[in-house]
Amino acid sequence: MKSDKVRNLTDEELKHQERDLGDQLFKLKFKLNMGQTESLKKLRGLRKDIARVKTVARERELAATATEKK
């Protein structure tokens, strides 16, 4: 998922996306530990997508607090 696409999501959609990606990551890790998959590339991609979503959410949070202080 590209960062441009993530930035266009609403706050509610960001939370939902983070939850979905977390579930996907959990399932993939479970399959990896059970020996059913060897998909390390997908695992790295999911972790990066989660980081992108969290980064955008944090940026918005900081921007909101900065406007409140003014």
Biopython code that builds the backbone (N, CA, C, O; Angstrom):
import numpy as np
from Bio.PDB.StructureBuilder import StructureBuilder

atoms = [
    (1, "MET", "N", (0.843, -1.171, 0.000)),
    (1, "MET", "CA", (0.000, 0.000, 0.000)),
    (1, "MET", "C", (0.890, 1.236, 0.000)),
    (1, "MET", "O", (1.829, 1.335, 0.790)),
    (2, "LYS", "N", (0.598, 2.152, -0.866)),
    (2, "LYS", "CA", (1.388, 3.374, -0.983)),
    (2, "LYS", "C", (0.976, 4.385, 0.080)),
    (2, "LYS", "O", (-0.166, 4.384, 0.540)),
    (3, "SER", "N", (1.908, 5.243, 0.465)),
    (3, "SER", "CA", (1.624, 6.228, 1.502)),
    (3, "SER", "C", (0.592, 7.253, 1.036)),
    (3, "SER", "O", (-0.149, 7.794, 1.856)),
    (4, "ASP", "N", (0.536, 7.526, -0.265)),
    (4, "ASP", "CA", (-0.479, 8.453, -0.786)),
    (4, "ASP", "C", (-1.880, 7.912, -0.532)),
    (4, "ASP", "O", (-2.790, 8.653, -0.159)),
    (5, "LYS", "N", (-2.032, 6.626, -0.737)),
    (5, "LYS", "CA", (-3.330, 5.989, -0.522)),
    (5, "LYS", "C", (-3.707, 6.027, 0.962)),
    (5, "LYS", "O", (-4.870, 6.240, 1.305)),
    (6, "VAL", "N", (-2.730, 5.823, 1.828)),
    (6, "VAL", "CA", (-2.979, 5.836, 3.268)),
    (6, "VAL", "C", (-3.373, 7.234, 3.723)),
    (6, "VAL", "O", (-4.266, 7.381, 4.557)),
    (7, "ARG", "N", (-2.727, 8.251, 3.192)),
    (7, "ARG", "CA", (-3.020, 9.630, 3.590)),
    (7, "ARG", "C", (-4.420, 10.074, 3.176)),
    (7, "ARG", "O", (-4.971, 10.999, 3.772)),
    (8, "ASN", "N", (-5.000, 9.435, 2.175)),
    (8, "ASN", "CA", (-6.341, 9.794, 1.721)),
    (8, "ASN", "C", (-7.445, 9.139, 2.548)),
    (8, "ASN", "O", (-8.620, 9.448, 2.352)),
    (9, "LEU", "N", (-7.092, 8.244, 3.465)),
    (9, "LEU", "CA", (-8.090, 7.573, 4.296)),
    (9, "LEU", "C", (-8.522, 8.483, 5.443)),
    (9, "LEU", "O", (-7.760, 9.337, 5.896)),
    (10, "THR", "N", (-9.751, 8.288, 5.903)),
    (10, "THR", "CA", (-10.226, 9.026, 7.073)),
    (10, "THR", "C", (-9.660, 8.370, 8.323)),
    (10, "THR", "O", (-9.067, 7.294, 8.252)),
    (11, "ASP", "N", (-9.844, 9.022, 9.474)),
    (11, "ASP", "CA", (-9.323, 8.472, 10.726)),
    (11, "ASP", "C", (-9.944, 7.113, 11.041)),
    (11, "ASP", "O", (-9.253, 6.196, 11.485)),
    (12, "GLU", "N", (-11.240, 6.992, 10.809)),
    (12, "GLU", "CA", (-11.931, 5.721, 11.075)),
    (12, "GLU", "C", (-11.422, 4.623, 10.146)),
    (12, "GLU", "O", (-11.222, 3.485, 10.569)),
    (13, "GLU", "N", (-11.214, 4.972, 8.886)),
    (13, "GLU", "CA", (-10.687, 3.997, 7.927)),
    (13, "GLU", "C", (-9.261, 3.582, 8.291)),
    (13, "GLU", "O", (-8.878, 2.430, 8.084)),
    (14, "LEU", "N", (-8.475, 4.514, 8.831)),
    (14, "LEU", "CA", (-7.114, 4.186, 9.269)),
    (14, "LEU", "C", (-7.136, 3.153, 10.387)),
    (14, "LEU", "O", (-6.371, 2.189, 10.372)),
    (15, "LYS", "N", (-8.021, 3.364, 11.356)),
    (15, "LYS", "CA", (-8.135, 2.403, 12.468)),
    (15, "LYS", "C", (-8.546, 1.038, 11.954)),
    (15, "LYS", "O", (-8.002, 0.014, 12.367)),
    (16, "HIS", "N", (-9.513, 1.035, 11.047)),
    (16, "HIS", "CA", (-9.993, -0.227, 10.478)),
    (16, "HIS", "C", (-8.881, -0.915, 9.681)),
    (16, "HIS", "O", (-8.703, -2.129, 9.782)),
    (17, "GLN", "N", (-8.142, -0.147, 8.899)),
    (17, "GLN", "CA", (-7.039, -0.691, 8.096)),
    (17, "GLN", "C", (-5.951, -1.279, 8.996)),
    (17, "GLN", "O", (-5.414, -2.350, 8.714)),
    (18, "GLU", "N", (-5.632, -0.567, 10.082)),
    (18, "GLU", "CA", (-4.611, -1.056, 11.013)),
    (18, "GLU", "C", (-5.038, -2.379, 11.637)),
    (18, "GLU", "O", (-4.231, -3.297, 11.785)),
    (19, "ARG", "N", (-6.310, -2.465, 11.998)),
    (19, "ARG", "CA", (-6.829, -3.694, 12.591)),
    (19, "ARG", "C", (-6.772, -4.849, 11.594)),
    (19, "ARG", "O", (-6.367, -5.956, 11.948)),
    (20, "ASP", "N", (-7.178, -4.595, 10.345)),
    (20, "ASP", "CA", (-7.147, -5.628, 9.310)),
    (20, "ASP", "C", (-5.733, -6.105, 9.022)),
    (20, "ASP", "O", (-5.487, -7.305, 8.899)),
    (21, "LEU", "N", (-4.807, -5.161, 8.916)),
    (21, "LEU", "CA", (-3.412, -5.529, 8.643)),
    (21, "LEU", "C", (-2.825, -6.313, 9.806)),
    (21, "LEU", "O", (-2.056, -7.252, 9.598)),
    (22, "GLY", "N", (-3.181, -5.939, 11.024)),
    (22, "GLY", "CA", (-2.718, -6.674, 12.200)),
    (22, "GLY", "C", (-3.225, -8.107, 12.198)),
    (22, "GLY", "O", (-2.490, -9.033, 12.540)),
    (23, "ASP", "N", (-4.490, -8.287, 11.811)),
    (23, "ASP", "CA", (-5.050, -9.640, 11.722)),
    (23, "ASP", "C", (-4.344, -10.459, 10.654)),
    (23, "ASP", "O", (-4.032, -11.631, 10.862)),
    (24, "GLN", "N", (-4.094, -9.832, 9.503)),
    (24, "GLN", "CA", (-3.394, -10.530, 8.428)),
    (24, "GLN", "C", (-1.990, -10.940, 8.866)),
    (24, "GLN", "O", (-1.528, -12.040, 8.561)),
    (25, "LEU", "N", (-1.318, -10.036, 9.588)),
    (25, "LEU", "CA", (0.032, -10.322, 10.062)),
    (25, "LEU", "C", (0.024, -11.486, 11.045)),
    (25, "LEU", "O", (0.888, -12.361, 10.986)),
    (26, "PHE", "N", (-0.952, -11.495, 11.948)),
    (26, "PHE", "CA", (-1.068, -12.584, 12.916)),
    (26, "PHE", "C", (-1.266, -13.922, 12.212)),
    (26, "PHE", "O", (-0.608, -14.908, 12.545)),
    (27, "LYS", "N", (-2.172, -13.951, 11.242)),
    (27, "LYS", "CA", (-2.453, -15.190, 10.519)),
    (27, "LYS", "C", (-1.231, -15.672, 9.748)),
    (27, "LYS", "O", (-0.944, -16.868, 9.702)),
    (28, "LEU", "N", (-0.513, -14.723, 9.141)),
    (28, "LEU", "CA", (0.670, -15.088, 8.370)),
    (28, "LEU", "C", (1.777, -15.618, 9.275)),
    (28, "LEU", "O", (2.457, -16.583, 8.926)),
    (29, "LYS", "N", (1.961, -14.987, 10.443)),
    (29, "LYS", "CA", (2.956, -15.482, 11.397)),
    (29, "LYS", "C", (2.592, -16.871, 11.893)),
    (29, "LYS", "O", (3.462, -17.723, 12.074)),
    (30, "PHE", "N", (1.311, -17.093, 12.111)),
    (30, "PHE", "CA", (0.852, -18.402, 12.564)),
    (30, "PHE", "C", (1.156, -19.464, 11.513)),
    (30, "PHE", "O", (1.656, -20.542, 11.835)),
    (31, "LYS", "N", (0.851, -19.151, 10.250)),
    (31, "LYS", "CA", (1.145, -20.096, 9.170)),
    (31, "LYS", "C", (2.640, -20.338, 9.045)),
    (31, "LYS", "O", (3.074, -21.459, 8.782)),
    (32, "LEU", "N", (3.427, -19.286, 9.232)),
    (32, "LEU", "CA", (4.876, -19.410, 9.130)),
    (32, "LEU", "C", (5.411, -20.347, 10.212)),
    (32, "LEU", "O", (6.272, -21.187, 9.948)),
    (33, "ASN", "N", (4.896, -20.195, 11.426)),
    (33, "ASN", "CA", (5.338, -21.053, 12.532)),
    (33, "ASN", "C", (4.876, -22.485, 12.366)),
    (33, "ASN", "O", (5.536, -23.407, 12.845)),
    (34, "MET", "N", (3.752, -22.688, 11.696)),
    (34, "MET", "CA", (3.246, -24.039, 11.461)),
    (34, "MET", "C", (3.938, -24.691, 10.265)),
    (34, "MET", "O", (3.758, -25.883, 10.013)),
    (35, "GLY", "N", (4.719, -23.918, 9.539)),
    (35, "GLY", "CA", (5.440, -24.460, 8.389)),
    (35, "GLY", "C", (4.598, -24.530, 7.132)),
    (35, "GLY", "O", (4.952, -25.246, 6.195)),
    (36, "GLN", "N", (3.491, -23.804, 7.089)),
    (36, "GLN", "CA", (2.600, -23.873, 5.932)),
    (36, "GLN", "C", (2.979, -22.871, 4.847)),
    (36, "GLN", "O", (2.510, -22.977, 3.714)),
    (37, "THR", "N", (3.823, -21.900, 5.185)),
    (37, "THR", "CA", (4.192, -20.897, 4.188)),
    (37, "THR", "C", (5.641, -20.463, 4.393)),
    (37, "THR", "O", (6.206, -20.625, 5.474)),
    (38, "GLU", "N", (6.215, -19.923, 3.360)),
    (38, "GLU", "CA", (7.587, -19.417, 3.399)),
    (38, "GLU", "C", (7.608, -17.953, 2.968)),
    (38, "GLU", "O", (8.635, -17.458, 2.504)),
    (39, "SER", "N", (6.496, -17.266, 3.116)),
    (39, "SER", "CA", (6.304, -15.936, 2.542)),
    (39, "SER", "C", (6.879, -14.823, 3.426)),
    (39, "SER", "O", (6.126, -14.093, 4.069)),
    (40, "LEU", "N", (8.192, -14.694, 3.459)),
    (40, "LEU", "CA", (8.825, -13.641, 4.244)),
    (40, "LEU", "C", (8.635, -12.276, 3.605)),
    (40, "LEU", "O", (8.567, -11.266, 4.304)),
    (41, "LYS", "N", (8.549, -12.241, 2.277)),
    (41, "LYS", "CA", (8.355, -10.976, 1.576)),
    (41, "LYS", "C", (7.001, -10.366, 1.944)),
    (41, "LYS", "O", (6.900, -9.157, 2.154)),
    (42, "LYS", "N", (5.985, -11.182, 2.021)),
    (42, "LYS", "CA", (4.645, -10.713, 2.398)),
    (42, "LYS", "C", (4.637, -10.244, 3.851)),
    (42, "LYS", "O", (3.971, -9.264, 4.183)),
    (43, "LEU", "N", (5.366, -10.932, 4.705)),
    (43, "LEU", "CA", (5.461, -10.568, 6.119)),
    (43, "LEU", "C", (6.096, -9.188, 6.272)),
    (43, "LEU", "O", (5.598, -8.359, 7.034)),
    (44, "ARG", "N", (7.178, -8.938, 5.562)),
    (44, "ARG", "CA", (7.842, -7.627, 5.606)),
    (44, "ARG", "C", (6.923, -6.527, 5.071)),
    (44, "ARG", "O", (6.858, -5.433, 5.631)),
    (45, "GLY", "N", (6.222, -6.829, 3.997)),
    (45, "GLY", "CA", (5.305, -5.860, 3.405)),
    (45, "GLY", "C", (4.187, -5.472, 4.364)),
    (45, "GLY", "O", (3.832, -4.298, 4.468)),
    (46, "LEU", "N", (3.630, -6.461, 5.066)),
    (46, "LEU", "CA", (2.572, -6.175, 6.029)),
    (46, "LEU", "C", (3.083, -5.308, 7.170)),
    (46, "LEU", "O", (2.401, -4.376, 7.596)),
    (47, "ARG", "N", (4.272, -5.607, 7.664)),
    (47, "ARG", "CA", (4.832, -4.807, 8.754)),
    (47, "ARG", "C", (5.059, -3.359, 8.308)),
    (47, "ARG", "O", (4.824, -2.424, 9.074)),
    (48, "LYS", "N", (5.514, -3.183, 7.076)),
    (48, "LYS", "CA", (5.731, -1.828, 6.554)),
    (48, "LYS", "C", (4.409, -1.098, 6.374)),
    (48, "LYS", "O", (4.315, 0.098, 6.653)),
    (49, "ASP", "N", (3.383, -1.812, 5.906)),
    (49, "ASP", "CA", (2.063, -1.191, 5.748)),
    (49, "ASP", "C", (1.500, -0.745, 7.093)),
    (49, "ASP", "O", (0.926, 0.338, 7.198)),
    (50, "ILE", "N", (1.662, -1.572, 8.116)),
    (50, "ILE", "CA", (1.201, -1.217, 9.459)),
    (50, "ILE", "C", (1.947, 0.022, 9.946)),
    (50, "ILE", "O", (1.350, 0.920, 10.539)),
    (51, "ALA", "N", (3.243, 0.064, 9.695)),
    (51, "ALA", "CA", (4.040, 1.223, 10.107)),
    (51, "ALA", "C", (3.577, 2.491, 9.388)),
    (51, "ALA", "O", (3.520, 3.560, 9.996)),
    (52, "ARG", "N", (3.247, 2.382, 8.101)),
    (52, "ARG", "CA", (2.751, 3.544, 7.353)),
    (52, "ARG", "C", (1.448, 4.065, 7.947)),
    (52, "ARG", "O", (1.276, 5.270, 8.131)),
    (53, "VAL", "N", (0.534, 3.146, 8.244)),
    (53, "VAL", "CA", (-0.762, 3.531, 8.809)),
    (53, "VAL", "C", (-0.569, 4.207, 10.163)),
    (53, "VAL", "O", (-1.177, 5.241, 10.438)),
    (54, "LYS", "N", (0.278, 3.619, 11.007)),
    (54, "LYS", "CA", (0.518, 4.197, 12.327)),
    (54, "LYS", "C", (1.202, 5.563, 12.230)),
    (54, "LYS", "O", (0.917, 6.458, 13.025)),
    (55, "THR", "N", (2.092, 5.721, 11.268)),
    (55, "THR", "CA", (2.792, 6.991, 11.083)),
    (55, "THR", "C", (1.819, 8.098, 10.690)),
    (55, "THR", "O", (1.872, 9.200, 11.235)),
    (56, "VAL", "N", (0.940, 7.807, 9.755)),
    (56, "VAL", "CA", (-0.036, 8.807, 9.321)),
    (56, "VAL", "C", (-0.980, 9.157, 10.462)),
    (56, "VAL", "O", (-1.318, 10.326, 10.649)),
    (57, "ALA", "N", (-1.411, 8.156, 11.228)),
    (57, "ALA", "CA", (-2.296, 8.406, 12.364)),
    (57, "ALA", "C", (-1.604, 9.293, 13.396)),
    (57, "ALA", "O", (-2.223, 10.197, 13.958)),
    (58, "ARG", "N", (-0.339, 9.038, 13.641)),
    (58, "ARG", "CA", (0.417, 9.839, 14.618)),
    (58, "ARG", "C", (0.627, 11.267, 14.115)),
    (58, "ARG", "O", (0.530, 12.218, 14.890)),
    (59, "GLU", "N", (0.914, 11.419, 12.826)),
    (59, "GLU", "CA", (1.077, 12.757, 12.257)),
    (59, "GLU", "C", (-0.194, 13.579, 12.426)),
    (59, "GLU", "O", (-0.140, 14.761, 12.766)),
    (60, "ARG", "N", (-1.329, 12.949, 12.187)),
    (60, "ARG", "CA", (-2.610, 13.647, 12.341)),
    (60, "ARG", "C", (-2.862, 14.011, 13.798)),
    (60, "ARG", "O", (-3.378, 15.087, 14.099)),
    (61, "GLU", "N", (-2.495, 13.107, 14.696)),
    (61, "GLU", "CA", (-2.664, 13.365, 16.125)),
    (61, "GLU", "C", (-1.812, 14.555, 16.561)),
    (61, "GLU", "O", (-2.280, 15.423, 17.298)),
    (62, "LEU", "N", (-0.577, 14.590, 16.111)),
    (62, "LEU", "CA", (0.311, 15.702, 16.457)),
    (62, "LEU", "C", (-0.166, 17.019, 15.842)),
    (62, "LEU", "O", (-0.072, 18.072, 16.472)),
    (63, "ALA", "N", (-0.669, 16.956, 14.628)),
    (63, "ALA", "CA", (-1.187, 18.154, 13.972)),
    (63, "ALA", "C", (-2.403, 18.696, 14.733)),
    (63, "ALA", "O", (-2.574, 19.909, 14.850)),
    (64, "ALA", "N", (-3.236, 17.804, 15.242)),
    (64, "ALA", "CA", (-4.421, 18.230, 15.992)),
    (64, "ALA", "C", (-4.030, 18.902, 17.300)),
    (64, "ALA", "O", (-4.636, 19.902, 17.686)),
    (65, "THR", "N", (-3.023, 18.364, 17.988)),
    (65, "THR", "CA", (-2.593, 18.963, 19.246)),
    (65, "THR", "C", (-1.870, 20.292, 18.998)),
    (65, "THR", "O", (-1.938, 21.194, 19.833)),
    (66, "ALA", "N", (-1.185, 20.421, 17.871)),
    (66, "ALA", "CA", (-0.486, 21.661, 17.552)),
    (66, "ALA", "C", (-1.489, 22.782, 17.273)),
    (66, "ALA", "O", (-1.247, 23.931, 17.645)),
    (67, "THR", "N", (-2.589, 22.468, 16.638)),
    (67, "THR", "CA", (-3.599, 23.494, 16.368)),
    (67, "THR", "C", (-4.350, 23.886, 17.640)),
    (67, "THR", "O", (-4.806, 25.022, 17.765)),
    (68, "GLU", "N", (-4.481, 22.954, 18.581)),
    (68, "GLU", "CA", (-5.155, 23.260, 19.858)),
    (68, "GLU", "C", (-4.332, 24.217, 20.702)),
    (68, "GLU", "O", (-4.886, 25.059, 21.410)),
    (69, "LYS", "N", (-3.015, 24.093, 20.631)),
    (69, "LYS", "CA", (-2.133, 24.936, 21.449)),
    (69, "LYS", "C", (-2.094, 26.382, 20.974)),
    (69, "LYS", "O", (-1.775, 27.281, 21.751)),
    (70, "LYS", "N", (-2.411, 26.611, 19.723)),
    (70, "LYS", "CA", (-2.337, 27.967, 19.162)),
    (70, "LYS", "C", (-3.482, 28.776, 19.595)),
    (70, "LYS", "O", (-3.589, 29.945, 19.222)),
]
sb = StructureBuilder()
sb.init_structure("model")
sb.init_model(0)
sb.init_chain("A")
sb.init_seg("    ")
for serial, (resi, resn, name, xyz) in enumerate(atoms, 1):
    if name == "N":
        sb.init_residue(resn, " ", resi, " ")
    sb.init_atom(name, np.array(xyz, "f"), 0.0, 1.0, " ", f" {name:<3s}", serial, name[0])
structure = sb.get_structure()
